[in-house]
Amino acid sequence: MSHTPHELSEEFPDQQEAINKLKASDAHFAKLADGYHDINRAIHRAETDVEPTDDLHMAQMRKERMQLKDQIAAALREAV
């Protein structure tokens, strides 16, 4: 299991400029990105036992992160 945070800049390294533009111009995208950041940090804190959680909650958080990532990827594809 990796304890490395999955930051958007690492997940979409070639689209950092598009991410920044969308965050500034699209309130919905900015909300998605903020939500991704928040859940990603919560997962990282749980994985490193800063804020331990049970397996069910961890699975739910990872699922939420994946859904947000999918929505962000779709928005980035549409923006191109």
Disulfide bonds with the S-S distance in Angstrom:
none
